[in-house]
């Protein structure tokens, strides 16, 4: 149970609820113990009545009615306390489940980009749902029944020993066999449960990718291939689950067998002791049989609880693997001064760890506040890497320095830094929500008028109004309801409404026609004249009005200057500009 020790902090957090549950359990067991004792007394009264010469029927009836009333009262109280026990401990497990899910989710948010490159979405989802569910079963039912069983065992053994020590020892002889059986089966369950949960993550990942890529699958007519792959994974999952279920199924019959042996021992040994006069009352044997009967469920629950614990151990181990992951990007800064927008790159180099590709090679440039800079270059030249470093999605290598307003990027509070930057990514991500809420993602306090104004500036207002539900239109997953250009423009409206001092446009007009692009860029001139703007683009038309243009190739700056300067010298920019100008005239 080494992995489950991580949950101890939650038991401490909810210690009062936990302790209350234990106290209620103890009291419930005390009341439940009265039943065998009262039945034993009733049998003894009948035995005395049968042996006596003058049968006092009235006294016998009075004794039996009194005992029956007490049995009814004790059972009622014990049942009510058991209900309170469940309300206390099971509800506590739901609180722990809530806290653990939030802890995992918050940790997921803090983990770096590389973590998501190495792990599949389905696996991440499975650990926060299925695995946490298994852990909750340990915190709730497993802990509750373990406490209940331990207290009941202790109370019953003490009660049995107080009546007859010898018969108690004989009746508990099957317990060592039970303990060893549980130990062996628990190890097998742990191993099989781990394998099943890992396979379930693979199945979840496959399903998630299938749904996300359904358009590609249909386009290439790969439905049958995907179905066969899913059947293979489902078959493996079924086999692993059946193997686990078969092992778990051994517990029940084993428990019944051992309890049955205890019954036989009590009847045989108790009968022998009664005939020899070592036990005076036949009611003692009946009392012992009832005590053994009271141990049936606790003993039977050993198997179930052991299965829960082993499954929870396997799941918590998988959860801990991710919780122990440390974010590569650490929020070590504390500066939260308003950002003006002066940016400096000093000898910046960056190599991607997973591929060893050198994305940037010792580049330096400056951007003054309220300036617009355009970055051009072929695919893989390092354009997007500059933006990732500026927003601290990745951190610079070695002696490289990136400064904003003369302060090292790492000295800023990470949340403040990112809140000061509006980003329109190359591949815009829209949520399965209304268009209105997708735009408000940039500023949750924005009014309807501000949302409409932002949409107009992004030249998407007319498109939205053409929908039957307008701004209340619910988008499909990843904004599938909209076209590529519409998604880009909604994403631009989201950045506009944020009103941050730094604006980053990462090739966000690639799916927009040149006429619409021209309108958006003209709107940007008015809207962002007092903001520092970085435009990454493949189009010279989007770069020509920038205060400075930088051209990258293989992570190095090969050209730098204004549009007028670069269009008059031979090089990448001049060729690109006249090529695209010619294409526009011939269109």
Buried (B, 14 or more C-beta within 10 A) or exposed (E): EEBBEBBEEBBEBBEEBBEBBBEBBBBBBBBBBBBBBBBBBBBBBBBBBEEEEEEEEEEBEEBBEBBEEBBEEBBEBBEEBBEBBBEBBBBBBEBBBEBBBEBBEEBBEBBBEBBEEEBBEBBBBBBBEBBBBBBBBBBBBBBBBBBBBBBBBEBBBEBBBEBBEEBBEBBBEBBEEBEEBBEEBBEBBBBBBBBBBBBBBBBBBBBBBBEBBBEEBEEEEBEEEBEEEBEEBBEBBEEBBEBBEEBBEBBEEBBEEBBEBBBEBBBEBBEEBBEEEBBEBBBBBBBBBBBBEBBBBBBBBBBBBBBBBBBBBBBBBBBBEBBEBEBBBEBEBEBEEEBBBBBBBBEBBBBEEEEEEBBBBBBEBEBBBBBBBBBBBBEBBBBBBBBBBBBBBBBBBEEBBBBBBEBBBBEBBBEBBBEBBBBBBBEBEBEEBBBBBBBBBBBEEBEEEBBBBBBBBBBBBEBBEEEEEBBEBEBEEBBBBBEEBBBBBBBBBBBBBBBBBBBBBBBBBBBBEBEBBBBBBEBBEEBBEEBBBBBBBBBBBBBBBBBBBBBBBBBBBBBBBEBEEBBEEEEBBBEBBEEBEEEEEEE
